[in-house]
Every structure is written in structure tokens, then in C-alpha cells.
Amino acid sequence: MLWEFLKEKMLSRPSSKMQEEDANITYEEAVIFAESFGKKLRTPCCAILCQSELAAALALLSCFAAGVTAVPLSFRYGEAHCKRILRKIRPSAMITDVGGELRVLHLDIAEKKQGTLEEWPAAILCTSGTTGEPKGVMLSEENFLTNIRDICKYFKIEETDRILICRPLYHCAVLTGEFLVSLVKGLDIFFAPEKFDPVGILKLLKQERISVLCGTPSFFRLLCRFAGVNGCFALVKQIAVSGECMGKVCAEMISRTFYNAYVYHVYGLTEASPRVAYLPPAYFGALPESVGIPLPSVQVKIIDAAGKTVPHGVEGELCIKGKNVMMGYYRDPELTAQVLGADGWLRTGDIASMNESGFIKIKCRKDHMIIRAGMNIYPQEIENMLLSDKRTYEVLAYAIPDAMSGQKIGIKIVGNYRNKNEVLQLCRELLPPYAVPSVIEIVDELLKNASGKVIRNGKT
């Protein structure tokens, strides 16, 4: 079902291409390769670990063509992270390009196939912190197809567009929202080199005349710092921003720098394949902190601690329902039951509110909230205030356990500051007294995962 859909769309635009540095392949050639290579996959579940993202893309398509469950991995997260996923899922084979061309390795960690076919979905995407126990999100062909079709309805990209993919396909936002949607729309697809290099990305934007670009707010803030580079930003016509809460300052930087682009602020999570909501570009200037309205196939509600739906404007936990919602966590029924009720509603773990027009605003993750002397403090609000000062490049607010107040506030800040006292003075000027940090660290950069998303509390 999924492969036949992708194959039909790709063969309708056979000369569109995928490219990484000097290597490239047309859509028609990719279809032929995937079906041929897929015949080598005599296994129910196959990991994918490639140095090249183009190779990873072909490996994924081969799994889809063969009806084999794909388990994407990424070298960018390190050997230990990959090993944790392999121990969790225990696939019977791995596709890799280490040592040359794509090949299949048979793994001795595999378990015999058990249970029904429902245990072997189209893909298992692992989500957790870089140090935590991975959660294997099982996504069916219907999950992917539902989300792809919904995104294609609003994302106004065309076969004449050219997209630069800067993050690994390991991430669902990249796999579905960038790669698969681009295949369906017929775009030329370019994969950026592994190491994040703003200057290199700007060079590619101009060299390949890239018109579509996606990334996190942190990613775009870094690019915007190179706004003086002539001729790069005017080419970009469509932007999708996701992965972190975005403030007004970042939104203004994006609008000012990418002045020819329509900007979509979008929201999702792996468990939803991933897209849940999008903000139409017409509203980006007025409502930049909103992630907009739910996709056509997605229902949403916001609940309180007792599970009751809250009125418009009241904060609570965002819950979603639809055919894009995951099948469950791989071989973890207890965790599945915690977040996915018998009625199909998925608890996202995100604190949000929704106005009378149905526009959603994400405040923060429940487990990122800072509780100080009984008061709920959202770290992103502290960060957005400090980012309003031109000396601040990046900032991260976080909780520190405290016996007296429950939690104290710490910040890590990147910027043009001489000392901590200068930062503390800024905090006292911009923040209410209860939000002024007790611990200040001036750092060279914030720790980010391979998608450019800031790592909070050891979690991505």
C-alpha cells in the first residue's frame, strides 16, 4: 500500500532526482533499485545504518518495497545510542554502506519472529533522550499515508522546487515531512553533508538554487546570523519550522532574513507520524508562537489533570486522535497504555492551549516545566525574553532540584557577554523576580542532537 503509492508518484516524475555531493539518482532509477535490492531482504525487520543519507534513503525505499519493517539508525548519535536501539528492537538484519556500496548484514542479536503481523509495521522509529532507554514507535503504512496526504494538502511545494534536507532520516519529521512528501510532490532532493556547517549550507542554497528548507528554530537562528551573505536567502520560497517552541524574536529573524519565503510553523511528534498541526503562512507574522490548526485527519483536545477537556484559552495537556497515531510502542504494552488510551486518544505530554478559532499554542513539555515555590514556569518564556537582547545568540533554561523551593532555575547562555553579572543584570531587567535564574553559565554553544534540536535535561 505505501510502496505502491510512492512508486506511482515517483514514476509520474521519473527524471526528478535525489543527490548528495557528487552522487545522484533519478526517481525512476531509485524505484528500480529499491525493488531489486528489496528482494535481498528475506527478513521481517531490518535496521538501517548508513554513512550517506542518500544511501539511507534508498535503504528505506527498499524496505518499503519489500514489505520489511525498517528501523532507521544514525551515526550522528554515536555508537552507544545505536547499540541501545539494536538491543531494544533486535532486528534480524541491517542495511549499511560502511565499506562501500549498500549491503545486507545478518545480525546474531535477532529474535525469532513472534506474534501477529501487526507487530511488524512499516517502520519502528526510536525516540528518547540521547542517554535514555529508547521507545520503539511502531508506525503502520496507514499512519504514514494519512500524514503524507495531509501534509501535501497544505504544504505548497511543487515539482519545480528543490529541497535541501539537513537532518538525518532517523527523525520522523525528516522522513515523513521532508523526504516522503518531497517524493510524492516530485521535488529534486539534496542531502546536506553530515556535519552541520552554516557556511556550507548557505553555499548549497545558492549553488543548487534551493527553494525549500526545513529545520528547528535553533537551526534557523544560526543561519540567520549569516544574513549578510549575498544571494542565498532570496532563493528560498518555502520554510517549515518545527521541533522546538518558537518565540517572537526567532520568528522575526526568520521573516526578516528569508524575506521571500512562506513560513509554516508546524508541530508534531513521532507517535503521530509525526505531523499534528500547522500554522498557515498568512498568520505567521501575527501569531508566530502558535502552531496553528490541526491537520484534516487529526482531532485534538486539551485536558486537565483529571482528564476533563478544558475551555478555550486554558492550559492543559494536548491529546490527539486520528489515523496518523501510532500502533503503539514496540513490545511495551504498559507504556503504550500510559499514553494511548483504549479510545484512541494519544497523550502527547505537551502543555498547550487553544483559542476559540482552534489555533494551538504549545507552552512546553510537561517534564521540562520548572516548578518554583508552587509556581509553574515555562523555560521557553525565559528563553524568549533573553533572546530579545541582541547580545544573546542562544539560551537554555532548566530546573535544578532545591530542598527549599522545590526547584531553582538555571540558564546556559551563548552570547556577547563579559561575565555572569552582566547576564544577571539583563535577567533582572527582563524577567519577573520569580523567573530570575539562580545559576548562570556562559557557554560557547548549547548541546544539540543531530537534527539541530537543543537537548533539555538529557533528552532530545
N, C-alpha and C positions, 0 to 999 in steps of 0.2 A: 504493500500500500504506500508506504513512504517512498521507497525507491522508485516505484513506477511513477509517482507524482514528480519527483525530482528529475528522473530520466526524461520524461515528456517535456518538461520545461527546459532542460539543458539542451536537448536535441532540437528544440524550436529556435535556439540561438547557438548553433554549433560552432561558430567562429569566435565567440566570446572566450576569454582566456583567464587562466589563473597563473600568476607569476611571482617568483621570489628570486631577487637578484637576476642572474642570467638564465635561470631555469623557468620554462613556461610550458603550459599545456592547454590546448583548446578544450572547450566543454565536450565536444564530440569525442576527442581523444580520451578525456577523463572518464566518460561513460564506458568506452571500450575497455580501458584499463581496469576500472572498478569491477566490471562483470567478469573479466578474465582472472584478475587477482583474487576475487571473491571465491572462485572455485577451489582455491587452495585452503580455504578456511573451513576445515572439517571439525568444527568445534562450536559449542553453544555460546561461548563467552570469550572475548578476545581483548586484551589490553592493547593500547596504542601508546608507544613511547618513541617519539621521533625528534631528531635534532632540527629538522626542517619543518616549518609549519605547512608548506606545500605538500610535503610527504605525509604529514598527519592528516591533511585534508583528503588526500587520495586514499589513505588507510580507512578513514571514517566512511567514505563513499563505498569502499569495498565491503565493509561490514554491513552497511545498509543493503547493498546489492545482494549479499549472501544471506541476509536474514539473521546475522550473527550479532549478539549483544556487544556493543562497543563500550570499552572502559578507557576513556582518554586520560592520559597522564601528561606531565610536563617536566622537562629537565629544569625549567626555570625555578621550580620549587625545591630542587635538591633531591639527592638520592634517598635520604631518610623518609621524606614525605611520600615518595613513590612506593617505597617498600611497605609503608603503613597501609597504603591503599591495596597493594597486591595481597597483603596478608588478610585484609578485610574481605575482599571480593573473591580472591582465589581463582582468577581466570585460568583457563587451560592452555592459552597460547598468547603470544604477544607479537604485534607487528612493529618492526623497528627499521630505521635506516642507518643505524650505527654500523660502520664498516663499509658503507656503500649504498647500494640500491635497497628498496624495500624487500624485506624477507619476513618469514613467519618462524618464530621460535616456539617450541613446545615447552611448557613450564611444568616442573615437578611439584609445584605447590597446589596444583589443581585438585578439586574435589570432584567426585562423580556427580553427574547431573541428577538433581533431586527435584521432586515436586512437579507441579504443572508448568505449562508453557508460560503462564503469567509471571513466573519467577525470572524469566529471561526476556526482558523488554528490549526496545530498540537500543537503549543506552543506559548505562549506570554512571552518573556524574557525581563525583565525590565532593562534598562540601564540608568544611570545618576550618578551624584555625590552622596555622602552619605547624602548630605543635599538638593539636588536639586529635582525638580519635575521629577518623573520617566517617561521615554518614553517606551511605550509598543511595543517592536519589534515583529511583527507577522511573524512567520516562518511556512511555509507550509510543508507538507510531502515531496514534491518535493525538497524544499530547503534543508532539512536535507539529503535526499537520495543523491542528487547531491554532497554535500560536503563530506559525508561519503565515497562515491565511489572514489572521487578524492584523499582524504587523504589516503585511503587504497592502492592506486596505488603506492605512493611514500614512505610511512612510512613502513619500512622493519621490521615489528614486526610479530611474528608467534605464533601459539597456545602453543608452549613450553615456551613462555615468561610470565613474571609475572609483572604486573604494580602496582605501588603504587600511588593512587590518593590522593593528599594532600589538594586539594582545593574543595570548595562546588560545587555541580552540578548546583547551581544557575547560574554559569557562562557558557556561551555558549562554550568557549574554552575547558572547562572541560567536559561539557555534550556531545558535538559532538566529539571534537578532542581526548578525552581520553576515556570516558565511552562507547559511542556508537561504536566507531571504535574498541575498545577492544572487545566488544561483537561480532562484526562481524568477527574479527580475531581469536576469541576463547581463549583469554588470561585468566589466573587467575587474578582476580581483587581484590586488597586490598585497603580498605579505611583507611586513617590515622585518628587518634583521632582528635577531633575538634580543640584543642589548638595547635598552631604551636610551635613545640618543636624540634629544630635541633638535639639534642641528641637523642630524642625519634625516630625521623625519621631515623637517622643513625642506630639505633638499629633494626628498622623494615627492613631496607635494607638488613642487614646481616641475621636477623632471618628468614625472608621469602624469602631470595635469590631473591630480586627484580632485574629485568633486564631492566625495562622501567620506566623512571621518567620524568615528565613534570613540568614546572614552569616558573616563571618570572626571569629575570636577578637578581633582588633583592633576590629572594628565593635562587638561586644558589650561589650568593655571600656569603650569610650567611652559607650555607652548606660547602662551600669551606674553610671557616675559621676553620673548624674542620677536615682539611685534614690529621691531624696526627692520626686520629682514624683508627686503623689497620683493613684491610679486608672488609671495607664497600663499597668503591668506585669501586673496581675492578670488582664487580659483575654486575654493570650497563653497559648495552650494547647499549641502545638507549635512546637519550635525545631529547626532543623538548623544545625550549626556546621561549617564546612569552610574549606579554603583555606590554613591555616597549622597548624603543630604547636601543640597546646593544652596548657598546663600546669595543675597543680592549682589554682593561685591564680585563674586565669581561670575555671576550671570552678566553683569555689566562688562566685565573684562572680555568675556566671550563675544558678546554682541558688538563691542567696540572693535575687537581685533578681527573677527570673522564677519565683517560688515556686509558681505554678500550672501550670507548663509541663512537658511531657515533652520532654527534650532528647536529640536524636540527634547524636552526634559522627560525622561521615561523612568519607570520603576518596575522592578521585578525581583524574583528570587528563583533559585534553581528549582525549587519544589513546584514552581508554576511554569516551567519550561522555557523561558523564565518570565516573559512579559505579562504585566498585570494592568498597567495604566500608562497613558501618555498625555503630555500637555501639547496641544496644537501650537505651532509656532506663533500664531497670531496673539496668543496670550503670554508669550514668554517675557515680554517687556513689562507687563503689568503684574503677572503672577509667577515670577521666576522660581519661587520656593515651592510651588505646587507641582505635583507630578500628574496633574490633570484628571482625566476621566478614565473609567475602566474600559478595557477592550470590549468589543461587542459580545464575545463569548464568556466574559467574566462577570460574576456577581460579586459585590463587596458589601461588607457591613463592618461596623466598628462596635466593639463590645467592652463592657466594664469588667471588673474582676469577678463579678457574679455571672458573667456570660450573657448579660442583657444588652440589647442594642441601645446605644446612647443617642441622644438628639444631635442634630446638626450643630457643628461648632464645638462639641465636647470631645475631649481626647480619650482614646481607649486603644485597645489592640485591634489592628486591622485583620479581618478574616476574609478569605476569598473562596469562591466556588466556581467550577467550570471544567470543561473537558481538557483544559491545559494543566490541571492539577495532577501531580504525580500519582503513580500507583501506590507508592509507599517507600519506606527505607528498606534496602536490601537486607533480608533476614534479620529484621529488627522490629517485630510486631509491637513491642512495648513502646518504643519511641514513635512508631507510626501512629499508634493510638493516642499518644500525648498531643500530637499536632494535627492529626487528621481524624475528625470525628466520624461516627457511623453515618451521619447525614451528609458527609462530603465536604464540610467546611474546613478549610485549612487555616490554622492559626499561624500567622506569619511571624509573630514575635516582634513586630514593629509597632511603635506607638504613633498614632495618626489621628487626624480629624478630617471631617468632610463638611463643606459648606452646603447651602441649600441648592446650589447649582450642580452638586455632585462632584466638585473638584476636591481632590485628595491632597493633603499635606502631610508628609512624613516628618515626625519630630526626631525620632532616634530609635535604635534597637532597645528593647526592654532591658537587656543585660549591659547596655552601655550607659544607662541613666545613672546620674550621680544623686544620691540621697544624702543631703546635709542637714542635720538637725531637723529631720522630718520634712524637709522641703525637696521637691523634685526639681532637679536642674538638668537641662539638656546640654550636653557638651557642645553640640553644633552651634547653639546660640552664643556660647562664649567664644567659640572659634570665629564665627561670622563677625562678631563685634570687633575682635582684634584684627581681623583681616581688612577691616575698613581703614586701618592705618597703612599708608604706603610703604612703611618700613618693614611690614610683615609679609613674608613670602608664603609661609605655611605655618599652621599651628594645630596642635592636638591637645584637647582637654581630656582628662581621665580622672577616675576615682582612686583615692588612696584610703585604705581602712584606717579608722580612727576610733579609739575607745571612747572619746568624749562626745563627738558629734555624729558618729556612725561612719561618715566618710569625709575626707578632705578632698580638695581639688588640686590637681597638679596639671601643669601645662608643659609641653615641649614646643619650642618656637624657633622657627627659622627666619632670619631677617637681618636687617641692618641695625643691630643694637650693640652698644658698647659693653653693657653689663646688665645684670639682673635687676638692679634698682631702676634702670630706665624702663624695663619691661613692667615692673611692678607699678611704676608711676602711670604708665599707659593703662594698665588694668584698673587702677583706681579711678581714672578719668572716664573710662568707657563702660565699666561693669558696675552693677549694683553691689553693695557690700557683701551680700551672701555668696556672690559668684567670683569674688576675688580669690585667686589661687594661693594656696599655702606653700606650694613648691613650684619653682620656675627653673626650667632647664633651657639654655640656649644651645641648640644643636645645629649641625651642618645640614642635615636632611632628616626627614621623617622616614621610618621604616615602612616600605610598601610591598605588596605582593606583586606577582608578575603581571598583573593587569593594571598596575598603577594605582591600586586602591590602598589607602592608608590602613595599616594594621592596628587595631584597637584591642587592648587587653589580651594580646597574644592571639587574636582572632582576625580572620580576614572578612 
